[in-house]
Amino acid sequence: MKTAFFNAADPVGNTDNIEQVFADRQEVLGGMSDLYPRIITPDNFEDEVENLQDLEVIFCTWCMLDLTEEQIDKLPNLKAVLYAAGSVKYFAEAYLRRGIKVCSAIKANGVPVAEYALGQVLLAGAGFWRNSRECVDHDSTFMGNNYRGHGNYDNRVAILGNGTISTHLQHLLQSFNLEVIVVPAREARRTISLEEAFSTSFAVVNLFPDRDDNVGVFDGKLFSSMIDSAAFINVGRGRQVNEPELIQVMKDRPDLTALLDVQHPEPPVDGSELYTVPNIILSGHLAGSKGTEFRRMADYMLEEFKRLEAGEPLEHEIKLEDVAAMA
């Protein structure tokens, strides 16, 4: 099968996504397929498209080339787009409507997100975040603040959302004697309310999908209801949080901790109090794949290519109805 890498620049102009994610897997793909010798970019698509009339599979990752529908139609033999990253929401529909399969390594990219969330949950149970803030001098270090944590035994953790990452995080938490409650993103499907989840859990992990009906859903009332020394861990999307109300609650409740790996906008604007409130801890979208973890995403799509070529059922295919629920 004829394959090619498609890639565009990210918002800050980087164009090395293929090299970063696929690395030596480019050579592996070259040995498995008729790999086109040049990466297709916004700058060369029109020049190269005549040589791509027999192209069957696109390999891509973050910053997939955003083709117009007219450009997609110039690839008459295209059968599949194999995306070695997470959400395909921003480009998939035009391909799916044409019967072109779209596969995603969203499960592979979700593994480190779930692992990151697990680490933060366990630190929250130990009381690490409040303890570290209160260790300000010799006298304060062992003056009782080492018992701020609720403990990672026989306690409740709330996971907001029930998608791929949530499922993996639930699996990881099975190794611990914790009660894990899951709150679906859609209110109609909930057997437990957001209010109960926030007011009874020592750690609340947000994994809601990025939909308009979830914007600002986490407000000051919910944050104010959290138990003493609890932590809110956001690895979902920043716009789901009412950030002004979160900031006010964190200022009023120094016992709480907000761990925000995502914000809105991202990064926060210059001068935002998210940078200065001591119990709000920011990280820069750190929870996803990094370093050697990129290889997992590439390998997922290489294995999917083998299944495609052999005519076997695909394991990571995205259907049109799945796209709307994606982050």
C-alpha positions as CSV (number, residue, x, y, z in Angstrom):
1,M,0.0,0.0,0.0
2,K,1.2,3.5,-0.7
3,T,1.5,5.7,2.3
4,A,2.7,9.2,3.1
5,F,3.2,11.5,6.1
6,F,1.1,14.6,6.3
7,N,2.1,17.4,8.7
8,A,1.5,21.1,9.3
9,A,3.1,23.6,11.7
10,D,1.8,23.9,15.2
11,P,0.5,27.2,16.6
12,V,4.1,28.4,17.4
13,G,5.5,27.3,14.1
14,N,7.1,23.9,14.9
15,T,7.0,21.4,12.0
16,D,8.9,18.5,13.6
17,N,5.9,16.6,14.9
18,I,6.5,13.6,12.5
19,E,10.1,13.3,13.6
20,Q,9.2,13.7,17.3
21,V,6.4,11.1,17.3
22,F,7.5,8.6,14.6
23,A,11.3,8.9,14.9
24,D,12.9,5.6,13.9
25,R,9.4,4.2,13.2
26,Q,9.6,6.1,9.8
27,E,12.1,3.5,8.7
28,V,9.8,0.7,9.9
29,L,6.9,2.1,7.9
30,G,9.2,2.4,4.9
31,G,9.9,-1.3,5.2
32,M,6.2,-2.1,5.5
33,S,4.8,0.0,2.7
34,D,5.5,2.1,-0.4
35,L,6.3,5.2,1.6
36,Y,6.3,8.5,-0.3
37,P,9.7,10.1,0.1
38,R,8.5,13.6,1.2
39,I,6.3,14.8,4.0
40,I,3.2,16.5,2.7
41,T,2.8,20.0,4.1
42,P,0.5,23.0,3.4
43,D,3.3,24.4,1.2
44,N,3.8,21.5,-1.1
45,F,0.5,19.7,-1.3
46,E,-0.6,21.2,-4.6
47,D,2.8,20.5,-6.1
48,E,2.9,16.8,-4.9
49,V,-0.8,15.8,-5.3
50,E,-0.3,14.5,-8.9
51,N,2.1,12.0,-7.5
52,L,-0.4,10.9,-4.8
53,Q,-3.2,9.7,-7.0
54,D,-2.5,6.1,-5.7
55,L,-2.1,7.1,-2.1
56,E,-4.1,4.8,0.2
57,V,-3.0,5.7,3.8
58,I,-2.1,8.9,5.4
59,F,0.1,8.7,8.6
60,C,0.0,11.8,10.8
61,T,0.1,13.1,14.3
62,W,-0.6,16.4,16.1
63,C,-1.1,19.2,13.5
64,M,-2.5,17.0,10.9
65,L,-2.6,18.9,7.6
66,D,-6.0,20.6,7.5
67,L,-7.1,19.8,3.9
68,T,-10.1,21.4,2.4
69,E,-12.9,19.1,1.1
70,E,-11.7,19.9,-2.5
71,Q,-8.2,18.8,-1.6
72,I,-9.4,15.6,-0.1
73,D,-11.2,14.8,-3.3
74,K,-7.9,15.1,-5.1
75,L,-6.8,11.9,-3.4
76,P,-9.2,9.4,-5.1
77,N,-7.7,6.2,-3.7
78,L,-7.3,7.3,-0.1
79,K,-8.7,4.6,2.3
80,A,-7.5,5.6,5.8
81,V,-6.0,8.3,7.9
82,L,-3.9,6.9,10.8
83,Y,-3.5,9.6,13.5
84,A,-0.8,8.9,16.0
85,A,-2.2,11.3,18.6
86,G,-5.4,11.8,20.5
87,S,-8.6,13.7,19.4
88,V,-9.4,13.8,15.7
89,K,-12.3,16.1,16.3
90,Y,-10.7,19.0,14.3
91,F,-10.3,17.2,11.0
92,A,-12.1,13.8,10.9
93,E,-15.6,14.5,9.7
94,A,-14.7,15.4,6.1
95,Y,-12.9,12.1,5.7
96,L,-15.5,10.0,7.5
97,R,-18.4,11.4,5.3
98,R,-16.4,10.2,2.3
99,G,-16.1,6.7,3.7
100,I,-12.4,7.1,4.5
101,K,-11.5,5.4,7.7
102,V,-10.0,7.4,10.5
103,C,-8.1,5.7,13.3
104,S,-6.6,7.4,16.4
105,A,-4.0,6.5,19.0
106,I,-6.2,8.2,21.6
107,K,-6.0,5.2,23.9
108,A,-2.2,5.3,23.7
109,N,-2.1,9.0,24.5
110,G,-4.6,8.5,27.3
111,V,-2.2,6.1,29.1
112,P,0.2,8.8,30.4
113,V,-2.8,11.1,31.2
114,A,-4.3,8.4,33.4
115,E,-0.9,7.7,35.0
116,Y,-0.3,11.4,35.7
117,A,-3.8,11.7,37.3
118,L,-3.1,8.6,39.4
119,G,0.1,10.2,40.7
120,Q,-1.7,13.4,41.6
121,V,-4.5,11.5,43.4
122,L,-2.1,9.6,45.5
123,L,-0.2,12.7,46.4
124,A,-3.5,14.4,47.3
125,G,-4.4,11.5,49.6
126,A,-1.0,11.9,51.3
127,G,-1.7,15.6,51.9
128,F,1.4,16.5,49.9
129,W,0.3,19.7,48.3
130,R,-0.9,21.4,51.5
131,N,2.0,20.0,53.5
132,S,4.5,21.4,51.1
133,R,3.0,24.8,51.2
134,E,3.1,24.8,55.0
135,C,6.7,23.7,55.3
136,V,8.0,27.2,55.3
137,D,10.6,27.1,58.1
138,H,12.2,24.8,60.7
139,D,9.4,25.1,63.2
140,S,6.6,24.5,60.8
141,T,7.9,21.4,59.1
142,F,6.9,18.9,61.7
143,M,4.3,20.8,63.6
144,G,1.3,18.5,62.8
145,N,0.9,19.4,59.1
146,N,2.2,16.0,58.1
147,Y,-1.3,14.7,58.9
148,R,-3.1,16.9,56.5
149,G,-3.8,14.1,54.1
150,H,-7.0,11.9,54.2
151,G,-5.0,8.8,53.3
152,N,-5.1,6.5,50.3
153,Y,-7.2,3.8,52.1
154,D,-10.9,3.5,52.4
155,N,-11.5,7.0,51.0
156,R,-13.4,8.4,48.0
157,V,-12.0,9.6,44.7
158,A,-14.3,11.2,42.1
159,I,-13.6,10.9,38.4
160,L,-15.6,13.3,36.2
161,G,-16.2,11.7,32.8
162,N,-16.4,8.1,31.6
163,G,-14.3,8.0,28.4
164,T,-11.1,6.2,27.5
165,I,-8.8,8.0,29.9
166,S,-11.3,7.6,32.8
167,T,-11.6,3.9,32.1
168,H,-7.8,3.5,32.3
169,L,-7.6,5.6,35.5
170,Q,-10.3,3.5,37.1
171,H,-8.3,0.4,36.2
172,L,-5.1,1.8,37.8
173,L,-7.0,2.8,40.9
174,Q,-8.1,-0.8,41.4
175,S,-4.7,-1.4,42.9
176,F,-5.6,0.8,45.9
177,N,-8.3,0.4,48.6
178,L,-10.2,3.4,47.5
179,E,-13.8,4.0,46.6
180,V,-13.9,5.4,43.0
181,I,-17.1,7.1,41.9
182,V,-17.6,8.1,38.2
183,V,-19.8,11.0,37.1
184,P,-20.8,10.9,33.4
185,A,-20.5,14.1,31.4
186,R,-24.1,14.0,30.4
187,E,-26.4,14.9,33.3
188,A,-29.1,12.5,32.2
189,R,-26.8,9.5,32.7
190,R,-25.7,10.4,36.2
191,T,-26.5,8.2,39.2
192,I,-24.4,10.6,41.4
193,S,-24.4,14.3,41.2
194,L,-21.5,16.7,40.7
195,E,-22.5,18.2,44.1
196,E,-22.0,14.9,45.9
197,A,-18.8,14.1,44.0
198,F,-17.2,17.4,45.0
199,S,-18.5,17.5,48.6
200,T,-17.4,13.9,49.5
201,S,-14.1,13.2,47.7
202,F,-10.6,14.0,48.8
203,A,-9.6,14.2,45.1
204,V,-11.7,15.2,42.1
205,V,-10.3,14.5,38.6
206,N,-11.8,16.3,35.7
207,L,-11.9,14.3,32.4
208,F,-15.1,15.7,30.9
209,P,-15.1,16.0,27.1
210,D,-14.7,19.4,25.5
211,R,-18.3,20.2,24.7
212,D,-20.2,23.5,24.8
213,D,-22.6,22.2,27.4
214,N,-19.7,21.7,29.8
215,V,-18.3,25.2,29.6
216,G,-18.0,26.7,33.1
217,V,-19.7,23.8,34.7
218,F,-17.2,23.7,37.6
219,D,-18.1,26.8,39.6
220,G,-17.4,28.4,42.9
221,K,-20.3,26.6,44.6
222,L,-18.8,23.2,43.8
223,F,-15.3,24.2,44.8
224,S,-16.5,25.7,48.1
225,S,-18.2,22.5,49.0
226,M,-15.0,20.4,48.9
227,I,-13.8,18.7,52.0
228,D,-10.8,20.0,54.0
229,S,-7.5,19.6,52.2
230,A,-9.1,18.2,49.1
231,A,-7.6,18.6,45.6
232,F,-9.2,19.4,42.2
233,I,-7.1,17.9,39.3
234,N,-7.9,19.2,35.9
235,V,-6.6,17.1,33.0
236,G,-9.7,17.7,30.9
237,R,-10.1,21.2,29.4
238,G,-9.6,24.6,30.9
239,R,-12.9,26.2,29.7
240,Q,-14.9,23.7,31.8
241,V,-13.7,25.7,34.9
242,N,-15.2,29.0,36.0
243,E,-11.7,30.3,36.7
244,P,-12.6,33.6,38.4
245,E,-14.8,31.7,40.9
246,L,-12.1,29.0,41.3
247,I,-9.5,31.7,42.1
248,Q,-11.8,33.3,44.7
249,V,-12.5,30.0,46.4
250,M,-8.8,29.1,46.5
251,K,-8.0,32.4,48.1
252,D,-10.8,31.9,50.7
253,R,-9.9,28.2,51.3
254,P,-6.0,27.8,51.5
255,D,-6.5,24.2,52.6
256,L,-7.7,23.3,49.1
257,T,-5.4,22.6,46.1
258,A,-6.2,23.1,42.4
259,L,-3.8,21.3,40.1
260,L,-4.5,22.7,36.6
261,D,-2.7,21.0,33.8
262,V,-5.0,22.8,31.4
263,Q,-6.4,26.3,31.5
264,H,-8.4,28.7,29.4
265,P,-6.8,30.4,27.6
266,E,-3.8,28.2,27.6
267,P,-1.5,29.5,28.9
268,P,-3.3,32.0,31.1
269,V,-3.1,35.6,30.2
270,D,-0.2,37.6,31.6
271,G,-1.1,38.9,35.0
272,S,-3.7,36.2,35.8
273,E,-4.0,35.3,39.4
274,L,-3.7,31.7,38.4
275,Y,0.0,32.4,38.5
276,T,0.1,33.8,42.0
277,V,-2.5,32.1,44.2
278,P,-0.3,29.7,46.2
279,N,-2.7,26.8,46.3
280,I,-3.3,26.9,42.5
281,I,-0.5,24.8,40.8
282,L,-0.1,25.1,37.1
283,S,1.5,22.8,34.6
284,G,1.7,23.3,30.9
285,H,-0.4,20.5,29.4
286,L,2.1,18.0,30.8
287,A,-0.2,15.0,31.2
288,G,-0.1,13.7,27.6
289,S,2.6,11.7,25.9
290,K,6.2,12.8,26.2
291,G,9.7,11.4,25.5
292,T,9.6,7.7,24.9
293,E,5.8,7.7,25.3
294,F,5.5,9.1,21.7
295,R,6.6,5.7,20.5
296,R,3.5,4.1,21.9
297,M,1.3,6.3,19.7
298,A,3.3,5.5,16.6
299,D,3.3,1.8,17.3
300,Y,-0.5,1.8,17.8
301,M,-0.9,3.1,14.3
302,L,1.7,0.8,12.8
303,E,-0.2,-2.1,14.2
304,E,-3.4,-0.7,12.9
305,F,-1.9,-0.4,9.5
306,K,-1.0,-4.1,9.6
307,R,-4.6,-4.9,10.4
308,L,-5.9,-2.6,7.6
309,E,-3.5,-4.2,5.1
310,A,-4.6,-7.7,6.2
311,G,-8.3,-6.9,6.0
312,E,-8.7,-7.5,9.7
313,P,-11.0,-5.6,12.0
314,L,-9.5,-2.3,13.2
315,E,-9.0,-1.7,16.9
316,H,-8.8,2.1,17.0
317,E,-11.3,3.2,14.3
318,I,-13.3,6.4,15.0
319,K,-16.9,6.5,13.8
320,L,-18.7,9.6,12.8
321,E,-20.9,9.5,15.9
322,D,-17.8,9.3,18.2
323,V,-16.4,12.6,17.0
324,A,-18.9,14.9,18.7
325,A,-18.0,13.4,22.2
326,M,-14.3,13.9,21.7
327,A,-12.3,16.5,23.6
